[in-house]
Amino acid sequence: MKSTGILDSLRHALGIRRASAPSGTRPVALVYRGPTQEDMDCADTVVDLLANGPWGLEVRTAGPKGDHPLSPETLATAQLYAQPGGGDLTPAYRQLKPHREAIRDFVQRGGRYLGFCLGGYLAGQDEGFGLLSGDVDQYITTDGATVTTEDNTLVEVEWRGHPRTLFFQDGAYFTPGPGPDTTVIATYPNGLTAALVTSYGTGRVAVVGPHPEATADWFEGPPLPFQDTHDLALDFVSTVLNG
């Protein structure tokens, strides 16, 4: 976790301030917490990111291992719904398919959707919530991919025009749909989109293939050189929250 001074600098650069409202009056962020240990570990990382960021969010978990059920009523209390990484697409979508229309309706009505890795896949049309109009598929299978393994590794991207290295585990690429409301945040070396923010109804959708939220312990097995990309995670969340 970055120091308070660095976080303050990032807030200033991003034009955001820490909210001081007490619990109960702050905007709510829901983080899906699934049935497996991998689901829970990835979810807890996103919880820490959102709870300790500069947005003044009240963070709650929803889902099979969450504190609340994932339901239209729970979504109605929230400003943002985060779908973390963890697990494979087909079994994950099988678990989440009953909630597809509730999540679509949440975003359609102005909610924010945040998808990390698997959460990016789940924003797609095929085995997903249908929040993105363009294609979503495996980066490792594309022409010119610099990573061709499903194992934990690192990937190079251009994040807002600057080269960065991020934790990566079989993340997606995204084909931006038509219209002026899409911002490509990051691209892979072969030019495909690694992260974007777009609109859906009156809401916003942000998806990323790599893991900017990854913490130091993610790099321990197998050992990988630690990459501190917390600033990118802050940028990613701020973009979908602040438009």
CORZI-V278228 format. One record per pair of residues at least 24 apart in sequence whose C-alpha atoms are under 8 Angstrom apart, sorted by the first residue. I is the first residue (numbers start at 1). J is the second residue. Records with the same first field share a line. If there is no record, write none. Layout:
I->J, J
This chain:
1->230
2->230
7->54
10->231
11->54
14->235, 238
16->54, 55, 238
17->54, 55
18->53, 54, 55, 56
19->54, 55, 56, 57
20->56
21->56
23->58
24->58
26->56, 57, 58
27->56, 57, 58, 78, 79
28->57, 58, 59, 60, 77, 78, 79, 80
29->57, 58, 59, 60, 78, 79, 80, 81, 82
30->59, 60, 61, 62, 75, 78, 80, 81, 82
31->59, 60, 61, 62, 81, 82, 83, 84
32->61, 62, 63, 66, 70, 81, 82, 83, 84
33->61, 62, 63, 64, 65, 66
34->63, 64, 65, 66
35->64, 65
38->86, 87
39->84, 85, 86, 87
40->65
42->84, 85, 86
43->83, 84, 85
45->213, 214, 215
46->82, 84, 213
49->213, 233, 234
53->234
55->238
70->99
71->99, 102
72->102, 103, 106
75->102, 103, 106
76->106
78->111
79->111, 112
80->111, 112, 113, 114, 241
81->111, 112, 113, 114
82->113, 114, 115, 116, 119
83->113, 114, 115, 116, 118, 119, 120
84->114, 115, 116, 117, 118, 119
85->115, 116, 117, 118, 119
86->117, 118
87->118
88->118
89->118, 121, 122, 127
90->127
93->122, 127, 128
97->128, 129
100->128, 129
101->129
103->129
104->129, 130, 131
107->200, 201, 202, 203, 204, 205
108->200, 201, 202, 203
109->201, 202, 203
110->201, 202, 203, 204
111->202, 203, 204
112->203, 204, 205, 206, 240, 241
113->204, 205, 206, 240
114->205, 206, 207, 237, 240
115->205, 206, 207, 208
116->207, 208, 209, 210, 211
117->169, 170, 171, 172, 207, 208, 209, 210, 211
118->171, 172, 209
119->207
120->172, 207, 208, 209
121->172
123->207
131->200, 205
132->177, 200, 205
133->176, 177
134->174, 175, 176, 177
135->174, 175, 176
136->172, 173, 174, 175
137->172, 173, 174
138->170, 171, 172, 173
139->170, 171, 172, 173
140->170, 171
143->190
144->189, 190
145->189, 190
146->189, 190
152->222
153->224
154->224
155->210
156->188, 189
157->186, 187, 188, 189, 194
158->186, 187, 188, 189
159->185, 186, 187
160->185, 186
161->186
165->227
166->210, 211, 212, 227, 229
167->210, 211, 212, 214, 219, 227
168->209, 210, 211
169->210
170->209
171->208, 209, 210
172->208, 209, 210
173->209
197->239, 240
204->240, 243
205->240
206->236, 237, 239, 240
